Amino acid sequence: MNHHILKCAKKPRTTDPTQTILTYPSVEGSSLGHVSSKFDKQACRKALSIFVVLDEQPFSAVEGEGFKYYSKVMQPQFTLPSRRTVARDCFQLHLDEKQKLKAFFKSDCNRVALTTDCWTSIQNQNYLTLTTHFVDNEWNYQKRIISFTVIPNHKGDTVGRKIEEVLRDWGIRNVSTITVDNATSNDVVVAYLHRKISTMNGMMRDGKCFHMRCAAHILNLVVNEGLKDKHLSITSVRDAVRFVKSSPHRAAKFKECIEFAGITCKKLVATATEKFQAAFDKLEYEESSYREFFGKGSPPSSDD
C-alpha cells in the first residue's frame, strides 16, 4: 500500500508542477487539435510582478478574494504568493531591468542627457529624481528614471554629490546636457558636476552646452510675474468660487442664481462674463454673508 501511495498518478501532490498538460487553443485558420503547454511557476510569478508594476497595484492586490478566484479559474496549478513575496519579486524585477539598462549604457549608448528635480513631500521629506534621455539602437527617443531617492537637503553640494554617486553606480561617463530649474542652488549643482564629468573626459564641446535651464519653469516664472499686476482681481474671483463651494447650501443657491440669469454654458468663458456677473450680483443680494466672506477685499466685478 505504501508503495502504491508513492507511485499513484491520481495522488495530487505527486503531480510534477512543470508537467506538460493538454490545452484547446482557438487558433484562426488552424486545423490543430490538442496542443500541449507547460506550466511554469516562475513565469507566472514574473508575470504577476509585471502586472503589479505596470498597473501600479498595491502588493496586497494578490490577497483580494476576487483576484484569488480569477487566478484559480485562469490557472488552477498556480498558487498565489503572499504580498511580501510579490514585493520581493517586484524588487528582483527592478534589479533585472537595471542590469539590462546598465549593459545598454555600457555597450550601445554613447551619450545621455540628464534632467533632475528636487522637492519636499507633505511628510517633510526631501526627494531627488534623476532621469536619463537617450536614443536607442532603433533611433527611438527613450527616457528612464535611474534614481528616485531621499536626500538630507536641497543644497547644491548635496544634490551634486548624490547625482555623481548615481552616475558612477550606473557606469555613465558621457553626459551631453543637464536640465535643471532656474534656481540659484542649481548653479552649484551644475558647477560641481561640470568639474567631475570633465575629469572623466565625458563632456561634449568642452561643456559649453552642459547647463540647460528648464523652459517650463522659466515660463511659469514669467506668467507668475505678469499675474502680479492682476493679483487683486484673481484673489476676488478665487474667493467668490471658494464661497460658492464652501457649503452645499451656497452651491444650491448659486445654481438658482445661474438659472435666474439664464446661463446655459458650464464654463466660466469670456463670452458669458456679463451673465455670470448678474448671477453673482443676485447671490450677493440673497446671501448676506457673501460680501462678508471677502473681508477687507470686495467681490469680483465685470472688470475682473
N, C-alpha and C positions, 0 to 999 in steps of 0.2 A: 504493500500500500504506500509506504513512504517513497519507494522508487517511482510509483505511478504519479504521486503528487508532484514530484520534482520534474517529471517529463511531460505531464498532461498539457496539451496545447490549448485547452479551453480555460486553463487557470489564468486569470487576467494579469497577475503580476509576473508571469513568466514571459509575457509578450515583450519582445525587443522594441523599445521606443523608436528605433530607426528602421523598423521593418517596413518593407515596401507594401503598400496597400493599393487596392483597385479603386479607380475613380471613374466617373462618367462625364467627361468634359463635353460641353456643347461647342463644337468647332464647326463654323460655317463652311460648307463645301467639302467636309471630310467624311470618309466612309469608315473611319476607325471605330472600333467598339470599345472594349475595356482598355484603359490605359493605366499603367502603374505609376504611382508617385511615392515619394519618400518623405516621411515626416521628419523634420529637422527641428529639434527643440531650440538650438542656439539661434537658428534663423528666425524662428518665431519670437524669441526674446529680443533680438535685434530689431525686428520689425515693430515690436511693441515700443521699444525705446524711441525709434524714429517717429512713431505716431505721437508720443508724448511731447517730443521736442518740436516737431513741425506744427502741431496744433496747439502748442502752449498749454497742455493739460497739466493739472496737478498730479503728483505721484500717486495720490490717493484715488485717482480715477479708476485704477485697476481693482479697487476694493468695493466699487459700487455693485449692487446686486444686478442691475440691468446689464452692465458690462460683463459681469461673470456669466450671465445667461447667454449673451450674444457670443462670447468666446467659446462657451461649451457647445453651442449649436454649430459654429463655424469649424471648430477643430476639437472634438472631444478628447483627443490624446494630449492636448496641451494643458498643463496645469499652470494657472496664472501665478506669477511670482508676487511677493509682497511689495509694498510701496518702497521699502528700504532696498530691496533687490533691484527694483526698477530704477531707483536713484543711482545705485552703483552702475547699472548698465548704461544709463544716460551719461554718467561721467566717463565711463570707458569709451563710449561712442565719441565723446568730445576729444579724448586723448587720441583715438584712432584718426579722427579727422584732422587733428592738429598735426600729427606726424605726416599725413599726406600733404597738407599745405606747406609744412616745413620743407619737405622734399621738393615741392614745386618751386618754392622760393630759392632753394639751393641750386637746382639744376636748370630750370626753364624760365625763371623770372629775372630779367636783367635789372629792373629798377622799379621802385614803388613810390607812390605819393602818399602822404600821410595827412589825416585830419584828426584833430583831438579837441576835446571839450571837457570842462570840469563843472561840477555843480554840487549843491548841497541838498540832501534829501530832507523830508519833513522830520526824519529821525535825527537830524543834525549830523549826518554822516557825509564826509566829502568823498566824491566819486570822480574817477578819471576813466574816460573811454578813448581808445586809440583804434583808428580804422585805417586799413591799407587799401589803396586803389591801384589797380594794375590791369594789364591786358593779357589774356590767356593765350594759349597756343592757337586757338581758333580766331584770334583777333577780336574777341568779345571783351567789352569792359566788365570788370569784376570789382567787387569791394568786399572785404572781410573784416569783421571786428576781431582784433587779435588781443585786446585787453579791455576788461571791464573790472575795475578794482577799486578798493577803498584806499585813500591816501590821507595822511595826517592833516594836511593843509593845502592851500592853493598857492603857496609861494612858488616863485619861478624856479628856484633851485630844486625844490622838492619834486615839482612836476617834471623838470628836465631830467633829473636822475632816474625817475620812475620810467620815463619813456626810453631812456638809454638802456635800462635794465630789460625792458620788454623787447627792444630791438635785438639785443645780444641773445636773449633766450630764443628768439625766432631765427637767429642767424641772418638778419637783414643788415646789409652793409651799404647798399646803394640806395639813396633816397633823392628823388628829384625835387620835391617841394613838401612843405608842411603848411597846412592851412589852419589858422587859429583865429579866435575872436580878436576884435580890435581893443584889447585891454593892455595896460602898461605891464602887468606881470608877465604877459606872454612874450614881451620883448626879451626878458631874461631867459625864458624857456628856449626861444629860438637861438639866442646867442650861445647858450650852453650846448645845444645840440649841434650848432654850426661848428663849434670847436671840436667836439667829439667825432663827428662824422668826417670832418676834414682830415683828422689823423688816420682814418681808415681809407682815405682816398675814395670816398663814396659820394663826393659832391659832383654836381653837374654844372658846368660853366663856372667853376670856382665859387659856387653858391650864390651867384648874382640873382637867381630867381628862387632861392630857397624859401624865403619868408613870403607867404601869401596870406593876405587878410581876408576874412570871411565876408563876402559881398552881402549876404543876407543880414549879417549883424550890422554892417555899416548902413544898409538901407533902413533897418529898424531904428538905428540911432537918428538918422535924418528925419524919418517920419515922426518920431517922438519929439524931436526938437521943433518941428513945424507945428505939431499939435499943441505946443505950449501956448501959442497965440490964441487957441480956441479952448483953453483949459476950462474956463467958466461955463461955456456952452456945453462942453462934453460932460462936465460934472452935473449940470442941471438935467440933461437928458438921462444920464445914468441913474440919478436919484429918482426921477419920475418912473423909470422902469422898475427900479428897486421897490418903490412904493406899491406899484401895482402887483408885483409878485410876492409881496411880504405876507399876504394872507389870502385864503380862498374868497373871503367876503369882498376884498378890494378888487380881486381879479374878476369876480362876477359883476361887480358894479361897473368896472371899466368896460366889460363886454356889453353891458346895457348902453353905455355911452357911445360905443362904436356903432351899435345898431341904430341909435338915435341920429348919429352923424351920417349914416348911410355908407359906411366904409365896407367895401367888399374884398379888397386886397388883404392878404395875410402877412405882408411885409411892410416895414417902415420905409417905403420908397419915396423918392423926392416928389413925384407927381401927386402923392396923397398927403402932402405936408399940411395943407390948409384944413383938410378933413380931420386929420389926427389932432391938429391944434384945437379944433372945435370939440373933439371928444375929450381932450384934457381939460378944456375950459369948463365943460359940463361936469367933469369929475371934480374939479375944484369947487364948483358951486354946490354939489351934492355931498361932498366929503369935506367936512370942516378940518379934518386932520391932514388934508393933502398939503396945504401951504405950510403948516407947522412942521411937516416932515423934512423940509429943506433947511430948517434952522435959520442961519444968517443969509443963506442964499435965496434964490427965487425959482419958481417953476420955469421950465423952458418956454420960450416964445417962438413965434414963427421964424424969427431971425436965426435962432439956434439950429 
